[in-house]
């Protein structure tokens, strides 16, 4: 993952994707979703949402640790 930039707002995008997948699954009556996370370069969090396809988000350490 060398040279990969970390975009701000990735946590918001990831949460929106999770919300959309759950709502879509409830609408259809069935779904399977898997969410995994690991620490990547420079403390960034690599969050992967598996719901039919893999959706990968690289979340800066500062964003992951920010208090809302």
C-alpha positions as CSV (number, residue, x, y, z in Angstrom):
1,X,0.0,0.0,0.0
2,X,3.0,2.3,-0.4
3,X,2.2,5.6,-1.9
4,X,-1.5,5.3,-1.2
5,X,-3.0,8.6,-0.1
6,X,-5.5,8.9,2.7
7,X,-8.5,10.9,1.8
8,X,-10.4,12.9,4.4
9,X,-14.0,11.9,4.8
10,X,-13.5,8.2,4.2
11,X,-15.2,7.3,7.4
12,X,-18.3,9.2,6.4
13,X,-18.3,7.4,3.0
14,X,-17.8,4.0,4.7
15,X,-20.7,4.6,7.1
16,X,-22.9,5.7,4.3
17,X,-22.1,2.5,2.3
18,X,-22.8,0.3,5.4
19,X,-26.2,2.1,5.9
20,X,-27.1,1.8,2.3
21,X,-26.3,-2.0,2.2
22,X,-28.3,-2.7,5.3
23,X,-31.3,-0.7,4.1
24,X,-31.1,-2.4,0.7
25,X,-30.8,-5.8,2.4
26,X,-33.8,-5.2,4.6
27,X,-35.8,-4.0,1.6
28,X,-35.0,-7.3,-0.3
29,X,-35.5,-9.4,2.9
30,X,-32.1,-10.9,3.0
31,X,-28.4,-9.9,2.9
32,X,-25.0,-10.8,4.2
33,X,-22.4,-8.2,5.1
34,X,-18.9,-8.5,6.5
35,X,-16.9,-5.6,7.8
36,X,-13.2,-6.0,8.5
37,X,-10.5,-3.5,9.6
38,X,-6.7,-3.5,10.0
39,X,-4.1,-1.0,10.7
40,X,-2.2,-0.1,7.5
41,X,0.6,2.4,6.8
42,X,1.1,5.4,9.1
43,X,-1.6,4.2,11.4
44,X,-4.4,4.5,8.8
45,X,-7.3,2.1,9.1
46,X,-8.1,-0.1,6.1
47,X,-11.8,-0.8,6.4
48,X,-13.3,-3.3,4.0
49,X,-17.1,-3.7,3.6
50,X,-18.0,-7.0,1.8
51,X,-21.5,-7.0,0.5
52,X,-21.6,-8.6,-2.9
53,X,-18.5,-6.7,-3.8
54,X,-15.6,-5.5,-1.7
55,X,-15.6,-1.8,-0.9
56,X,-12.3,-0.6,0.6
57,X,-11.8,2.6,2.6
58,X,-8.5,4.0,3.9
59,X,-9.3,6.1,6.9
60,X,-6.6,8.4,8.4
61,X,-5.7,7.7,12.0
62,X,-6.8,11.2,13.0
63,X,-10.2,10.7,11.4
64,X,-10.6,7.2,13.0
65,X,-9.8,8.7,16.5
66,X,-11.8,11.9,16.1
67,X,-14.6,12.5,18.7
68,X,-17.9,13.5,17.2
